[in-house]
């Protein structure tokens, strides 16, 4: 395997609304240092190490965030950060990434990663990604990363797998039978107890050739999109071509467009620690708890308070006699909700937008 032909496409779009009020349109989740002491997108680039150096990393983000992402990634060439004119979900972003990689190296393979994952065991992560590249380049395979479920999560999608595929390396590979959406609690318990399911990490590895065949078979319009953008890449007319293409694109995920239809999917079962940091509740896995099971990030005090998650970016936040709350203070805005309502934070954002108040305090 020629490592010089390995590339990465990191998806760094999205608004991170579940992390409001710390996450805003101007500085969404991927640009925040929620965990690890540096922006999540910076961590995503750094953990690739020497396997895929920054010059072979492309970042696909929103056009309105491109400059902020470039500022957060001084080691990545500015031209490798590309802003989508508007969001069209992950299938379009993957096709754009394929076009950028193909314009640089037609015989390449690339991994698709996201900018909001937290992975602490970076050496094990790189080993798994390298093994996945070897598998992807050994045949007409679309490789996805699955994580053995640590508990019956209702916040992740799942991948059902069948028999193992022989591979000389540390990573175990299985034929993927199907992708399933986020389940209810009872279904999640069944998935975990069966031993046939892994969490869907949303990470993919494939050669340009294999992905091109998959596009042509399952979503021909994406094959045409990738080819036209490849021809425009690096030219003065690229931004105009990108806008024209996106203006007529449907919004669809890569899971729906390709992965749920393809029959040549292999899952790498990876045991590195992984979290997609989907809501404020995820912080309890990354910060210590006090004697009353409170997670406190920033300046806060708790008295007769239990099981709370507190993020106080400035000033003092004090909790007295309350339980199982999420309290986030960011500038003049404070969020307070029950922990079991934390997935609904985006509904508050929608309400504020509807009343014209979302940007009032930001």
Secondary structure, 3 states (H helix, E strand, C coil): CCHHHEEEEEECCCCCHHHCCCCCCCCCHHHCCCCCCCCHHHHHHHCCCCCCCHHHEEEEEEHHHHHHHHHHCCCCCHHHEEEECCCCHHHHHHHHHHHHHHHHCCCCEEEEEECCCECCCHHHHHHHHHHHHHHHCCCCCEEEEEEECCCCCCCCCEEEEEEEECCCCCCEEEEEEEEECCCCHHHHHHHHHHCCEEEEEEEEEEEHHHHHHHHHHHCHHHHHHHHHHHHHCCCCCHHHHHHHHHHCCCCCCHHHHHHCCCCCEEEEEECCCCECCCCHHHHHHCCCECCCCCEEEEEEEEECCECCEEEEEEEEEEEECCECEEEEEECCEEEEEEHHHHHHHHHHHHHHHHCCCCCCCC
